[in-house]
Amino acid sequence: MSQAAPDLATTLIAENFSRDATGVLHVGGLPLTDLARSYGTPLFVYDADGLRRAYRALRAAVAGFAEVDYSVKANPNPAVIHVFHEEGAGAEIASGAEFDAAVRAGVPPQRILFAGPGKSAADLDRVVGGGIGEIHLENREELFRVAAAAERHGTTVRVALRINPGATAQGGAMRMGGKPSPFGFDEEELSEAVAAVERQPRLHLVGLHLFAGTQGLKADTLLGQWAYGLELAAQIAKKTGRPLETIDLGGGLGIPYFSGDATLDLGALRDGLLPLIETLRRNPMLAGARVVLEPGRYLAGPAGVYVARVLAVKHSRGSRFVITDGGMHHHLAASGNLGQIVKRDFPVVAVSDLDGATPCTVSGPLCTPLDVLARAAPLPELSEGDLVAVLQSGAYGLTASPTGFLSHPMPAEVLVEGGRAAVIRARGD
Ligand SMILES: *Cc1c(COP(=O)(O)O)cnc(C)c1O
């Protein structure tokens, strides 16, 4: 084996997991071989300590600037939401069912906010009736639907305007502004949007929501977006004549998936926040606002693995195919079909670390050439019954996948905490 810089999988295992003396991969101190035997495969395993570590690291990095909430759609399992809730996170949800999941996980409704470009009247009734903390308005029709829901429930709803930034947000490292988008009000319509909300007696405009894009690995890019968010927030406050209560700067903090991906530098993020904190402090219209970040991927991704069992190893015209029971029906992102333009391999490893890795294709059980978990994974000799694990699988895994396609049962999900494993979704559920 070469002694060059360790590959991404090795680095990630060192950071989040471990291998025992025989080379078996452990998650939260438990061997994946045992977990696979007990709970069957395919299997998602999440390490509660890993979830907590990510949360605490980010919270410490942004302390004094923002609080950290959890974006439920990254992994809506109530047990996962509960871990973040225990750490102090509120929840950002995108549907009525996610609202229920967050409430079931113990998050107080006032600490839940609802974003998403198509909120139905039924979902709005559910969350307004449930006492949700805040709803982020993304278009004109929705503004009226929220007002109508508030009217039906005889209540006032706290709302924020989601803004799609204009071309002036193009400068520097930002590269986010000026694009057409189904999300939020275009910045050019900011004045009309503020006026339209202010005309609704049942809506109380408290803030701004800006979410510029996912998988940001550069501190500078995020800081630039957040700085722009503070500018937009100041504009909204100027128009309403009231201090803002909420400035939601979205999620979008990235994690490395591919060799060559940088790791987000939390130290650089921390250092770069000082001028932003100063901007807030100097503007009395913003100084009292609660600044919120609501990442999903960054918090949940690294602590999860997807474990699949080898069904066959086939050599076809000089290429090795490792065919497993897991695939894109549970892990669309790993297959490269969740919106990726260039399909690159997630870090995939053998659960029992046998020496002598050579590249192979890891494919799933579905009858489609799209069902590939990795195209050139460096894996040792494997045979029927061996296990492989896809790392960085705690976010946008199971519920971001076409689980109905080919009618395989849902895989189990297991949360490991304090040396114990708990089934948090039973197989087939
Ligand atoms: C998806 C989403 C997030 C979380 O995004 P990540 O990239 O996972 O951090 C946060 N806020 C909103 C409004 C979202 O739609």
The ligand as an SDF file (V2000), in Angstrom:
LIG
                    3D

 15 15  0  0  0  0  0  0  0  0999 V2000
  -32.8130   21.3700    2.6600 C   0  0  0  0  0  0  0  0  0  0  0  0
  -32.8630   22.6070    3.4320 C   0  0  0  0  0  0  0  0  0  0  0  0
  -31.9360   22.8220    4.4590 C   0  0  0  0  0  0  0  0  0  0  0  0
  -30.8150   21.8740    4.7860 C   0  0  0  0  0  0  0  0  0  0  0  0
  -29.8640   21.8640    3.7850 O   0  0  0  0  0  0  0  0  0  0  0  0
  -28.4400   21.1570    4.0140 P   0  0  0  0  0  0  0  0  0  0  0  0
  -27.7400   21.3870    2.7550 O   0  0  0  0  0  0  0  0  0  0  0  0
  -28.7190   19.7320    4.2960 O   0  0  0  0  0  0  0  0  0  0  0  0
  -27.8140   21.8300    5.1710 O   0  0  0  0  0  0  0  0  0  0  0  0
  -32.0810   23.9640    5.2110 C   0  0  0  0  0  0  0  0  0  0  0  0
  -33.0680   24.8690    4.9550 N   0  0  0  0  0  0  0  0  0  0  0  0
  -33.9520   24.6870    3.9580 C   0  0  0  0  0  0  0  0  0  0  0  0
  -35.0000   25.6880    3.7400 C   0  0  0  0  0  0  0  0  0  0  0  0
  -33.8810   23.5620    3.1640 C   0  0  0  0  0  0  0  0  0  0  0  0
  -34.7430   23.4010    2.1810 O   0  0  0  0  0  0  0  0  0  0  0  0
  1  2  1  0
  2  3  1  0
  2 14  2  0
  3  4  1  0
  3 10  2  0
  4  5  1  0
  5  6  1  0
  6  7  2  0
  6  8  1  0
  6  9  1  0
 10 11  1  0
 11 12  2  0
 12 13  1  0
 12 14  1  0
 14 15  1  0
M  END
$$$$
